[in-house]
Amino acid sequence: MQTSILRTKPRTTVFLISQFRCLPSPTTDNACSFYTQTQQHQQQINKTTAQQLNNVVGMEIPIQTQKLLKLSRTVVPRLTDSKHKGQYGRIGVVGGSLEYTGAPYFAAISSLKVGADLAHVFCRKEAAVVIKSYSPELIVHPNLDDENAIEIIAPWLERLHVIIIGPGLGRDPEIQKTVIELIKVCLQIEKPMVIDADGLAILNDHLDLIEGQRNIILTPNAIEFRRLFGSVASPASESDKFCKERMASLGEGVIVLEKGARDRIHIPNTSEIYVMPAGGSGRRCGGQGDLLCGVLSVFFHWSLEANQANPSFLAAFAASYFMKHCNAAAFQKHGRGMLATDMIGEIPSVFARIFESAEGQC
């Protein structure tokens, strides 16, 4: 099933990958020099330039942090009395089982703390009361294991801006079947998705679900990335080929934010890999990936609303950069004892410093 790209408004501006072309720097190996192109200029790109662009494919390209930070600040909506509840973001989280109640909470609460107005969690009955007890701000739907779960949940999905699939979902086969159907519903209504954790486990055997689709961000850690794109018991060259082919099958509407010491943003249809700057700390407590999903979903919505031509790329950059700084701020206070909950407490001040201060200092 093919769907067209979700566009809430006509696109009138073009930024990022379509505007900033990556070319090898004349002075630094593997560096990236961005330059701005008007539509007229882009039509005049000659064959030599096209060949230069092709040579970059598969290379790791350092992110131009300051340029993208400046652009990220433009999509953050200003708080105004003219808006009503829900316009800054309505986020849905599909996940939550008896064993894993913290993951959907972290994803939902981080979306609210970064600026969304409403956060819904669609979970199993046995997890609902626990998740609700964590925070009265969350809207919890205990219907994921109902026989008519699709019928109950689908109307809610229509009202939301971005859906997060996977935090704390678990590996129950029946729940996985339900979630596959919910993903299909999201695709039918052209709903942007962030897929993480147990949602990625579903894609291991059902990657065709999202092939050729639009406005989807995958957020695997190193192990999840290997499961998705590196399962070949062959020489390194064959493994690389398999990875590129499997990733290329996703098409131009899906990007992959690979989490690690240096996060990497993969553009599947061009094989470009944009490398984020190092940051954060050595403290790798559980829950940080769930916080990233929540923050990412909000930046995704804001980037779409701001009519960015590459909203998923900009959202991935902003969320990755932001969460590294939240980690560093929490670690400075708590050291080895830092928990994901401590990072939540840092969200407002770090956000203000990076995205709202007059100087944009970080």
Secondary structure, 3 states (H helix, E strand, C coil): CCCCCCCCCCCCCCCHHHCECCEECCCCCCCEECCECCHHHHHCCCHHHHHHHHHHCCCEEECCHHHHHHHHHHHCCCCCCCCCCCCCCEEEEECCCCCCCHHHHHHHHHHHHHCCCEEEEECCHHHHHHHHHHCCCCEEECCCCCCCHHHHHHHHHHHCCEEEECCCCCCCHHHHHHHHHHHHHHHHCCCCEEECCHHHHHHCCCHHHCCCCCCEEECCCHHHHHHHHCCCCCCHHHHHHHHHHHHHCCCCCEEEEECCCCCEEEECCCCEEEECCCCCCCCCCCCHHHHHHHHHHHHHHHHHHCCCCCHHHHHHHHHHHHHHHHHHHHHHHHHHHCCHHHHHHHHHHHHHHHHHCCCCCC
